[in-house]
Amino acid sequence: MTDDFRLEVSVSNYAVFGNPIRHSKSPLIHSFFAKQTNIALRYESIEVPTDKFRDYVSIFASQGGLGLNVTVPFKEEAYSFCGVLTERAQLCGSVNTIHFDKELNSFGDTTDGQGFINDLKINHQIDIKDKTILILGAGGSVKSILEPICNELPCKIVIANRTVSRAEELAEKFSKLCNITACAYSDLATEPFELVVNGTSLSLIGELPAISKSVVNKRTCCYDLMYSDTDTVFLRWASELGAAKVMDGLGMLVEQAAESFLIWHGVKPDTATTIDALRKINFN
Ligand code: NDP
């Protein structure tokens, strides 16, 4: 623990902890929300050494910190840290939102999945009831979005991942909620899906999952969890194949932040104006 860290959190009652954290949009998003709702708050991004998460959270709370967002690589550690967990956090084994009470008890929740589904349903007006869904990837973000997707009662979900065992684990875990199977990219049937979600981190390095073009046709909507100021390689690929609609993860980012804001302040901010404002800012 450093004195610098003590100084930083002593002026801030909300923060996002991650590593790296320099490019986080969360402070900006929460400052938009604060202005819009007339709630006074300080929200900062704090880069936490990877072996110091618990120490930093304890100090943050003891210095008057009221709420934390948690991002890569600490979501699972946050899950183990919190004394009380919501049902949805327990189901996906991950926490991205913590709030503290006066006795410094920590309450953990995950808002990523709700953020995704709000973006899909409200901002993009996409109804997935009875639809066929392909999810690429089986990492932390896919784990978070599966329950809210299942709750919308799609016809079926296929999870395809490089490491098939991770996809199989998720399919097994969520099979009570939905018709859900797992496979390798090369085993995907040559049928199109109505929604394809890229939950891999490949867009970060400008690469595509090794999947057949036949999963996309002109009725397919494609969603990349990653966001960027230009279309990701996955979204460009989908557009070239004639997909009905392509969407990136900026709306999800803002929607999950709005859900955190609601937990902390009891008010749900308007997300559309914040998404519009962020679209005008260069992300790179
Ligand atoms: P994880 O590290 O938990 O998972 C990464 C996934 O990508 C795994 O399925 C992994 O497969 C796959 N992958 C990584 N490298 C390769 C490769 N070379 N070839 C094939 N597959 C690969 O990441 P997250 O789930 O946290 O993040 C995934 C994406 O979601 C990122 O782009 C991130 O930016 C975005 N995201 C967006 C959010 C938003 O609010 N919009 C919120 C959270 C994440 P394997 O299992 O085989 O390793």
Residues whose N, C-alpha, C, O or C-beta is under 5 A from the ligand:
A	BS01	NDP	G137 A138 G139 G140 S141 V142 N161 R162 T163 R166 G199 T200 S201 L202 L225 M226 G249 L250 M252 L253
